[in-house]
Amino acid sequence: MKITKYEHACILLEELDQTLIIDPGMFATSLPTDLKNVAAVVITHQHGDHLDKDLLRKIIDANPDATIFAPHDVLDQLGEFEAKKEVAQPDMSHTAGSFALDFYGKDHAIIYEKVPCQNVGVMVNKMLYYPGDSFTEPKEPVAILALPSVAPWLKVGEAISFMKAVKPAKAFPTHNALYNEAGEMFANNWLGQLAEVLGVNFSVLETGQSIEV
């Protein structure tokens, strides 16, 4: 499976000539909108940095058979979209083309005093796990973790603790558009140092860069 990181929280996965897109949000400006063979789009939650409706519409227009997987409150906002839709709920599994999807968790991490919205983490093909905006741990081993590295709900120490709890074989930072160059360098240095202590193979993917697992 080929994994390509785009800006912020957007991840593209390719398997057997099919494509899965996770969180095409407002910062994913270099994500191609003419992609073909998109089997599904996963939206972890409703915030604009994870869901850009105009971008999603372009993807669906180019791939009318694609299925949108998202929590209830997201699907409620997509009523005008003429597309296949499936509710992404905790502890439920779905198949879309070449992709097996397992969903975990139901709430966004707390920013201040209360949970702002629904959120699901997603495991793809029993290999890649992305928690969305949460610290939800999957109930199975993780080969590669897409690790949020900066957010209003997150500090670097919490990202390290989450990586320690999940214990992936590999990890790369994501959800990083809020950093400037200096901040990202400091955060990645901390994450990389502690990953080495934990025995996690940590690497930084630039926008448009890919790895295969």
Backbone as numpy.savetxt, mean C-alpha at the origin, in Angstrom:
# Nx Ny Nz CAx CAy CAz Cx Cy Cz
6.99 -12.20 -8.78 6.14 -11.01 -8.78 7.02 -9.77 -8.78
6.74 -8.84 -9.68 7.50 -7.61 -9.79 6.77 -6.50 -9.03
7.51 -5.76 -8.23 6.95 -4.70 -7.40 7.61 -3.39 -7.80
6.80 -2.40 -8.15 7.33 -1.09 -8.52 6.73 -0.04 -7.60
7.60 0.79 -7.01 7.14 1.84 -6.11 6.94 3.14 -6.89
5.80 3.76 -6.68 5.56 5.11 -7.20 5.49 6.07 -6.03
5.20 7.33 -6.31 5.26 8.34 -5.26 4.36 7.97 -4.07
4.90 8.30 -2.90 4.19 8.17 -1.63 3.75 6.72 -1.38
2.45 6.47 -1.41 1.92 5.18 -1.00 1.52 4.27 -2.16
1.79 4.69 -3.37 1.32 3.94 -4.54 2.31 2.85 -4.93
1.79 1.64 -5.07 2.60 0.48 -5.41 1.93 -0.26 -6.57
2.74 -0.68 -7.54 2.24 -1.44 -8.69 2.88 -2.82 -8.66
2.06 -3.85 -8.81 2.56 -5.23 -8.80 2.18 -5.91 -10.11
3.11 -6.71 -10.64 2.88 -7.42 -11.89 3.17 -8.91 -11.70
2.24 -9.72 -12.19 2.37 -11.17 -12.10 1.63 -11.79 -13.28
2.35 -12.62 -14.05 1.75 -13.32 -15.19 1.00 -12.37 -16.12
1.68 -11.27 -16.47 1.14 -10.29 -17.43 -0.10 -9.57 -16.93
-0.34 -9.61 -15.64 -1.45 -8.85 -15.07 -0.91 -7.89 -14.02
-1.70 -6.85 -13.74 -1.24 -5.77 -12.88 -2.23 -5.51 -11.75
-1.68 -5.19 -10.59 -2.45 -4.77 -9.42 -1.90 -3.42 -8.98
-2.78 -2.47 -8.70 -2.37 -1.16 -8.23 -2.90 -0.95 -6.83
-2.04 -0.50 -5.93 -2.44 -0.19 -4.56 -2.31 1.31 -4.34
-3.36 1.93 -3.86 -3.40 3.32 -3.41 -2.88 4.34 -4.44
-3.58 4.48 -5.56 -3.23 5.54 -6.52 -3.74 6.89 -6.01
-2.92 7.56 -5.21 -3.33 8.81 -4.58 -2.82 10.04 -5.30
-3.04 11.18 -4.68 -2.78 12.48 -5.30 -1.30 12.73 -5.59
-0.41 12.05 -4.89 1.02 12.27 -5.12 1.59 11.37 -6.22
0.82 10.39 -6.67 1.33 9.40 -7.64 1.29 9.96 -9.05
2.02 11.04 -9.27 1.93 11.76 -10.53 2.63 11.05 -11.69
3.55 10.14 -11.40 4.25 9.44 -12.49 3.66 8.07 -12.79
2.60 7.68 -12.08 1.95 6.41 -12.38 1.31 6.49 -13.76
1.65 5.58 -14.68 1.03 5.62 -16.02 -0.48 5.42 -15.93
-1.22 6.21 -16.68 -2.68 6.10 -16.65 -3.21 5.25 -17.81
-2.32 4.81 -18.70 -2.74 3.99 -19.84 -2.36 2.52 -19.64
-2.16 2.12 -18.40 -1.81 0.74 -18.11 -2.90 -0.21 -18.59
-2.50 -1.35 -19.12 -3.45 -2.36 -19.55 -3.31 -3.59 -18.65
-4.29 -4.46 -18.75 -4.29 -5.71 -17.98 -4.27 -5.47 -16.48
-4.91 -4.39 -16.03 -5.05 -4.16 -14.60 -6.21 -5.02 -14.08
-5.87 -5.98 -13.24 -6.90 -6.89 -12.71 -7.67 -6.25 -11.56
-6.98 -5.43 -10.77 -7.64 -4.84 -9.61 -6.90 -3.61 -9.12
-7.65 -2.79 -8.39 -7.09 -1.64 -7.67 -7.51 -1.78 -6.21
-6.55 -1.72 -5.30 -6.84 -1.77 -3.87 -6.69 -0.37 -3.30
-7.72 0.11 -2.62 -7.68 1.38 -1.92 -7.75 1.07 -0.42
-6.69 1.39 0.31 -6.68 1.02 1.73 -7.60 1.90 2.57
-7.75 3.18 2.16 -8.65 4.08 2.88 -8.90 5.34 2.05
-9.74 6.21 2.56 -10.32 7.28 1.76 -9.48 8.54 1.62
-8.40 8.69 2.32 -7.63 9.94 2.27 -7.03 10.19 0.90
-6.91 11.46 0.54 -6.51 11.83 -0.81 -5.11 11.38 -1.21
-4.24 11.17 -0.23 -2.91 10.69 -0.59 -2.91 9.21 -0.93
-4.07 8.55 -0.78 -4.23 7.15 -1.15 -5.30 6.94 -2.22
-6.15 7.93 -2.39 -7.23 7.83 -3.37 -7.40 9.16 -4.09
-7.01 9.20 -5.36 -7.27 10.32 -6.24 -8.32 9.85 -7.23
-9.53 10.38 -7.11 -10.63 9.89 -7.94 -10.37 10.08 -9.43
-9.77 11.19 -9.79 -9.49 11.42 -11.21 -8.50 10.40 -11.74
-7.48 10.10 -10.96 -6.50 9.10 -11.35 -7.14 7.72 -11.42
-7.96 7.40 -10.42 -8.64 6.11 -10.42 -9.56 5.98 -11.63
-10.25 7.04 -11.98 -11.16 6.98 -13.13 -10.39 6.68 -14.42
-9.23 7.29 -14.58 -8.42 7.03 -15.77 -8.00 5.56 -15.83
-7.64 5.01 -14.68 -7.24 3.60 -14.63 -8.41 2.70 -14.99
-9.58 2.99 -14.44 -10.76 2.16 -14.70 -11.24 2.32 -16.14
-11.17 3.53 -16.67 -11.57 3.75 -18.07 -10.70 2.92 -19.01
-9.42 2.77 -18.68 -8.51 1.98 -19.51 -8.62 0.49 -19.23
-9.27 0.14 -18.10 -9.39 -1.27 -17.68 -10.78 -1.51 -17.11
-11.80 -1.52 -17.95 -13.19 -1.60 -17.46 -13.51 -2.89 -16.73
-12.70 -3.93 -16.89 -12.97 -5.18 -16.18 -12.25 -5.27 -14.84
-11.50 -4.24 -14.47 -10.78 -4.25 -13.20 -11.76 -4.14 -12.03
-11.39 -4.75 -10.92 -12.19 -4.70 -9.70 -11.54 -3.74 -8.70
-12.38 -2.91 -8.06 -11.91 -2.02 -7.00 -12.20 -2.69 -5.66
-11.17 -2.87 -4.86 -11.31 -3.40 -3.51 -11.06 -2.27 -2.52
-11.99 -2.03 -1.62 -11.85 -0.92 -0.68 -12.81 -1.10 0.49
-12.57 -0.41 1.61 -13.51 -0.45 2.72 -14.86 0.16 2.34
-15.87 -0.09 3.18 -17.23 0.40 2.91 -17.26 1.89 2.65
-16.59 2.69 3.51 -16.73 4.14 3.39 -16.10 4.67 2.11
-15.11 3.96 1.58 -14.53 4.35 0.29 -15.50 4.03 -0.84
-16.05 2.83 -0.83 -16.98 2.43 -1.89 -18.21 3.33 -1.91
-18.61 3.83 -0.74 -19.74 4.76 -0.69 -19.43 6.03 -1.48
-18.16 6.42 -1.53 -17.77 7.62 -2.27 -17.59 7.37 -3.77
-17.58 6.09 -4.15 -17.33 5.74 -5.54 -18.59 5.24 -6.24
-19.73 5.68 -5.76 -20.99 5.21 -6.33 -21.15 5.51 -7.80
-20.55 6.62 -8.26 -20.70 7.00 -9.66 -19.77 6.22 -10.58
-18.83 5.45 -10.00 -17.91 4.68 -10.82 -18.60 3.42 -11.34
-18.61 3.27 -12.65 -19.16 2.05 -13.25 -18.03 1.03 -13.33
-17.86 0.31 -12.24 -16.77 -0.66 -12.13 -17.20 -1.76 -11.17
-16.52 -2.89 -11.28 -16.74 -3.95 -10.30 -16.15 -3.49 -8.98
-16.89 -3.72 -7.90 -16.44 -3.29 -6.58 -16.64 -4.42 -5.58
-15.66 -4.56 -4.71 -15.74 -5.55 -3.64 -15.31 -4.89 -2.33
-16.04 -5.20 -1.28 -15.70 -4.64 0.03 -14.46 -5.36 0.57
-13.48 -4.58 0.97 -12.28 -5.13 1.62 -12.51 -5.09 3.12
-12.67 -6.26 3.71 -12.95 -6.37 5.13 -11.89 -7.21 5.81
-11.66 -6.98 7.11 -10.64 -7.76 7.82 -10.93 -9.25 7.78
-9.84 -10.01 7.64 -9.90 -11.47 7.67 -10.72 -12.05 6.52
-10.77 -11.32 5.41 -11.42 -11.83 4.21 -10.40 -11.94 3.09
-10.60 -12.91 2.20 -9.68 -13.15 1.09 -10.43 -13.08 -0.22
-9.77 -12.59 -1.25 -10.34 -12.49 -2.58 -9.26 -12.86 -3.60
-9.71 -13.18 -4.81 -8.80 -13.41 -5.92 -9.18 -12.47 -7.05
-8.17 -11.85 -7.64 -8.38 -10.97 -8.80 -7.29 -11.30 -9.81
-7.65 -11.97 -10.87 -6.65 -12.35 -11.86 -5.57 -13.19 -11.23
-4.33 -12.75 -11.35 -3.18 -13.49 -10.83 -2.87 -13.17 -9.37
-3.77 -12.45 -8.70 -3.46 -11.94 -7.37 -4.42 -12.49 -6.31
-3.83 -13.07 -5.27 -4.58 -13.46 -4.09 -4.44 -12.34 -3.06
-5.56 -11.85 -2.56 -5.58 -10.71 -1.65 -6.16 -11.12 -0.31
-5.41 -10.87 0.75 -5.87 -11.11 2.11 -5.87 -9.78 2.84
-7.00 -9.44 3.46 -7.15 -8.13 4.09 -7.13 -8.25 5.62
-6.53 -7.23 6.25 -6.37 -7.21 7.70 -6.70 -5.82 8.25
-7.29 -5.82 9.43 -7.56 -4.56 10.12 -8.78 -3.84 9.60
-9.26 -2.87 10.39 -10.45 -2.14 9.99 -10.37 -0.63 10.26
-9.33 -0.18 10.97 -9.27 1.22 11.37 -7.94 1.87 10.99
-8.03 3.11 10.60 -6.86 3.97 10.40 -6.21 4.21 11.76
-4.89 4.34 11.79 -4.20 4.67 13.03 -4.69 6.02 13.55
-4.69 6.17 14.85 -5.17 7.41 15.47 -4.18 8.55 15.20
-4.71 9.65 14.73 -3.91 10.86 14.56 -4.03 11.73 15.82
-5.26 11.96 16.25 -5.48 12.73 17.48 -6.83 12.33 18.07
-6.80 11.67 19.17 -7.95 11.34 20.01 -8.88 10.27 19.44
-9.07 10.22 18.14 -10.00 9.22 17.62 -9.55 8.72 16.26
-10.10 7.57 15.85 -9.79 6.98 14.55 -10.49 7.78 13.46
-9.74 8.25 12.44 -10.36 9.12 11.43 -11.22 8.40 10.39
-10.93 7.13 10.09 -11.70 6.43 9.05 -11.34 4.95 9.05
-12.04 4.21 8.21 -11.73 2.79 8.02 -10.42 2.65 7.25
-9.72 1.54 7.47 -8.46 1.25 6.78 -8.24 -0.25 6.77
-7.75 -0.76 5.64 -7.37 -2.17 5.59 -5.92 -2.31 5.15
-5.23 -3.27 5.73 -3.94 -3.69 5.22 -4.17 -4.82 4.23
-3.23 -4.99 3.30 -3.42 -6.02 2.28 -2.15 -6.85 2.10
-2.33 -8.17 2.08 -1.28 -9.11 1.74 -1.53 -9.59 0.32
-0.51 -9.52 -0.53 -0.65 -9.91 -1.93 0.17 -11.16 -2.19
-0.52 -12.19 -2.66 0.12 -13.46 -3.05 1.01 -14.04 -1.95
0.59 -13.82 -0.71 1.31 -14.36 0.45 2.76 -13.88 0.50
3.04 -12.75 -0.14 4.42 -12.25 -0.20 4.54 -10.82 0.30
3.85 -9.88 -0.36 3.99 -8.47 0.01 2.86 -8.05 0.93
3.23 -7.36 2.01 2.21 -6.81 2.91 2.37 -5.30 3.00
1.24 -4.60 2.83 1.19 -3.16 3.00 0.05 -2.84 3.96
0.34 -2.15 5.09 -0.70 -1.95 6.11 -1.59 -0.75 5.90
-1.38 0.01 4.78 -2.10 1.27 4.69 -1.65 2.17 5.81
-2.56 2.98 6.34 -2.22 3.87 7.46 -2.59 3.20 8.77
-1.82 2.18 9.12 -2.12 1.45 10.35 -0.90 0.68 10.81
-1.00 0.16 12.03 0.01 -0.74 12.56 -0.54 -2.17 12.63
-1.52 -2.47 11.81 -2.14 -3.79 11.82 -1.14 -4.84 11.34
-0.94 -5.87 12.13 -0.03 -6.95 11.77 -0.80 -8.07 11.07
-0.25 -8.63 10.02 -0.89 -9.77 9.37 -0.74 -11.02 10.23
-1.53 -12.01 9.94 -1.50 -13.24 10.74 -0.71 -14.34 10.04
0.26 -13.92 9.23 1.05 -14.89 8.48 2.41 -14.28 8.19
3.40 -15.11 7.83 4.74 -14.59 7.55 4.74 -13.62 6.37
5.64 -12.66 6.42 5.73 -11.62 5.39 7.09 -11.72 4.72
7.10 -11.91 3.41 8.35 -11.94 2.66 8.90 -10.53 2.47
8.02 -9.58 2.14 8.46 -8.21 1.94 7.40 -7.24 2.47
7.85 -6.28 3.24 6.97 -5.31 3.88 7.14 -3.94 3.24
6.04 -3.36 2.76 6.03 -1.96 2.35 5.77 -1.15 3.62
6.81 -0.51 4.13 6.80 0.06 5.48 6.57 1.56 5.46
5.42 2.04 5.96 5.23 3.50 6.06 6.32 4.12 6.91
6.90 5.23 6.41 8.04 5.81 7.12 7.79 7.21 7.67
6.74 7.89 7.21 6.41 9.20 7.78 4.91 9.44 7.59
4.28 10.03 8.63 2.85 10.32 8.57 2.46 11.12 9.80
1.31 11.79 9.79 0.84 12.47 10.99 0.58 11.50 12.15
0.39 10.22 11.82 0.09 9.22 12.85 1.32 8.39 13.22
2.50 8.76 12.74 3.66 7.87 12.81 4.94 8.61 13.15
5.78 8.01 13.99 7.15 8.47 14.16 8.08 7.30 13.85
9.35 7.60 13.61 10.28 6.58 13.14 10.37 5.41 14.11
10.38 5.70 15.41 10.44 4.62 16.39 9.28 3.65 16.27
8.10 4.17 15.93 6.93 3.30 15.76 7.06 2.46 14.49
7.65 3.04 13.44 7.90 2.27 12.22 8.86 1.12 12.51
9.89 1.40 13.30 10.85 0.36 13.67 10.16 -0.73 14.50
9.33 -0.33 15.45 8.61 -1.31 16.27 7.68 -2.17 15.43
7.05 -1.54 14.44 6.16 -2.30 13.55 6.96 -3.30 12.73
8.09 -2.88 12.19 8.95 -3.78 11.43 9.41 -4.95 12.32
9.74 -4.66 13.56 10.17 -5.70 14.50 9.04 -6.68 14.77
7.81 -6.17 14.89 6.66 -7.04 15.18 6.32 -7.93 13.99
6.39 -7.38 12.78 6.03 -8.14 11.58 7.13 -9.13 11.20
8.38 -8.75 11.42 9.54 -9.61 11.13 9.58 -10.06 9.66
9.56 -9.11 8.72 9.62 -9.50 7.31 11.03 -9.94 6.94
11.14 -10.69 5.85 12.47 -11.01 5.33 13.10 -9.78 4.70
12.26 -8.97 4.00 12.72 -7.75 3.35 11.73 -6.63 3.65
12.22 -5.39 3.52 11.34 -4.23 3.70 11.86 -3.07 2.87
10.92 -2.21 2.45 11.31 -0.96 1.82 10.37 0.14 2.32
10.86 1.38 2.44 10.03 2.45 2.96 9.05 2.98 1.92
7.88 3.32 2.39 6.87 3.92 1.54 6.14 4.98 2.37
5.07 5.57 1.81 4.34 6.64 2.50 5.32 7.74 2.92
6.12 8.21 1.97 7.25 9.07 2.29 7.23 10.43 1.61
6.12 10.82 0.99 6.09 12.09 0.26 6.17 13.30 1.18
5.91 13.13 2.46 5.91 14.26 3.39 7.31 14.64 3.85
8.30 13.83 3.53 9.69 14.14 3.87 10.32 15.06 2.83
11.21 15.96 3.28 12.14 16.55 2.33 13.35 15.63 2.22
14.30 15.98 1.40 15.43 15.08 1.15 16.22 14.77 2.42
16.43 15.79 3.25 17.20 15.59 4.48 16.44 14.69 5.46
15.15 14.95 5.62 14.35 14.14 6.54 14.30 12.69 6.12
14.17 12.46 4.83 14.11 11.09 4.34 15.44 10.37 4.57
16.54 11.09 4.38 17.85 10.50 4.61 17.99 10.06 6.07
17.62 10.93 7.02 17.73 10.58 8.42 16.84 9.39 8.77
15.59 9.41 8.30 14.66 8.32 8.62 15.15 6.99 8.06
15.59 7.01 6.81 16.06 5.76 6.19 17.33 5.24 6.85
18.17 6.14 7.33 19.35 5.69 8.06 18.95 4.95 9.34
18.00 5.51 10.07 17.54 4.84 11.28 16.87 3.51 10.96
16.00 3.52 9.97 15.31 2.28 9.60 16.30 1.22 9.13
17.27 1.63 8.34 18.25 0.69 7.83 19.13 0.10 8.92
19.57 0.94 9.86 20.40 0.46 10.96 19.67 -0.55 11.83
18.44 -0.23 12.18 17.69 -1.13 13.04 17.24 -2.37 12.29
16.98 -2.25 10.98 16.64 -3.42 10.19 17.78 -4.43 10.21
19.00 -3.92 10.11 20.16 -4.81 10.15 20.23 -5.55 11.47
19.96 -4.86 12.56 19.94 -5.51 13.88 18.86 -6.58 13.93
17.72 -6.31 13.30 16.59 -7.24 13.32 16.73 -8.37 12.31
17.74 -8.29 11.44 17.92 -9.32 10.41 17.00 -9.14 9.23
16.55 -7.89 9.00 15.67 -7.57 7.87 16.50 -6.95 6.76
16.32 -7.45 5.54 17.00 -6.89 4.36 16.24 -5.63 3.95
16.81 -4.47 4.28 16.14 -3.19 4.05 16.75 -2.48 2.85
15.90 -2.04 1.93 16.39 -1.31 0.76 15.44 -0.17 0.46
15.97 0.88 -0.13 15.18 2.06 -0.49 14.89 2.01 -1.98
13.62 2.09 -2.35 13.21 2.13 -3.75 12.87 3.56 -4.13
13.52 4.05 -5.15 13.17 5.37 -5.68 11.90 5.24 -6.53
11.28 6.37 -6.83 10.07 6.37 -7.64 10.34 5.71 -8.99
9.52 4.72 -9.32 9.66 3.99 -10.57 10.62 2.82 -10.52
11.29 2.63 -9.37 12.23 1.52 -9.23 11.49 0.24 -8.84
12.00 -0.90 -9.31 11.32 -2.17 -9.11 12.23 -3.20 -8.44
11.60 -4.16 -7.78 12.28 -5.35 -7.28 11.40 -6.54 -7.64
11.98 -7.72 -7.62 11.21 -8.94 -7.89 11.36 -9.90 -6.72
10.25 -10.53 -6.37 10.26 -11.51 -5.27 9.61 -12.79 -5.73
